[in-house]
Amino acid sequence: MYRIMERRGLYFLISVLLVLPVLIYIPWSLATRGTALPLSIDYTGGTLWEMRFEGTTAPTDVRRVFVDAGFTDTTAFNVEDDRTVSVKFKTIGGDEKATLVNALTTQVGTFEERSYRTIGPSIGSEISQAAIIAVGVASLLILLYIALAFRQVAHPFRFGACAVVALVHDVLVVLSFLCVMNWIAGWEIDALFLTAILTVIGYSVSDTIVVFDRIRENFRRYRGERLSTIANRSIIETAHRSLATQVTVLLALVAILVLGGPTLRNFIATLLVGILSGTYSSIFNASALLVAWDEGSWRHRDNQPASLNTGRAALA
């Protein structure tokens, strides 16, 4: 049998490295921008103006026009290609927009307005609160549901807690990916990002429950075995189903990512990373954390005392 749980220290190290970008980004962003994460106008309020110029245009040139006009809190980045620039800045009036159009035409070149939308700060605040509440409520309900479903097993709360920790890991991995893409391409957290996060939560927990449910079944079949041995056996028995299910989803997401156009690119890429993280965490994190909690050690030790779940964890 594969000794999967015995290598749990390596899995935890990989997870730390995966979430490291967001742990670095948050203090850096707070120090330089005053916000923890790169939020779009869907959450902060403001104006998003997308324009397509006749020739190659650097976002820095466009931003300079806005800064010269007094809009210092402005971000600009290329979208689609090097001719299309998206600019995020505070809400302005019609006269100020006309002045900016003249300045852009004179200093950068003529352009076509692709989109122009404004969201008030109160709406952005409401969306932010709803996003936080949605993720929190989902995590709490998942914890309670798993603890209730596994109530016949010793320490059912541990199953729910480990599933939620794996869920939080997946959310942090997705945030890390977005922070890296913000550094590279100026990506921001928009309304679709919340949709991706909730979808990832659903996939992650679903896959984790499959493994946990097999562990519960194997408690009955293999009474007297250590939890680490049962977890190894359960992961091997469910790996084919989990991987087959996830591969079909990933193939569909890759097809949309390649053929779906720039409008869906950020959303699908975020979802793709989240599904991959969910597959990893359900196999290598959730069960490994459950075993580490039971044995009281983050790393495997050959002289580990007998598991508390041996025998006592079997279903009544």
Secondary structure, DSSP 4 states (H G I P E B T S, - for coil): ----GGGHHHHHHHHHHHHHHHHHHHHHHHHHTS-SS-B-HHHH-EEEEEEEESS---HHHHHHHHHHTT--S-EEEE-SSTTEEEEEE----HHHHHHHHHHHHHHT--EEEEEEEEE-HHHHHHHHHHHHHHHHHHHHHHHHHHHHHTTTSSSHHHHHHHHHHHHHHHHHHHHHHHHHHHHHH---B-HHHHHHHHHHHHHHHHHHHHHHHHHHHHHHHSTT--HHHHHHHHHHHHHHHHHHHHHHHHHHHHHHHHHS-HHHHHHHHHHHHHHHHHHHIIIIIHHHHHHHHHHT-SS--TTPPPPTTTTTTS--
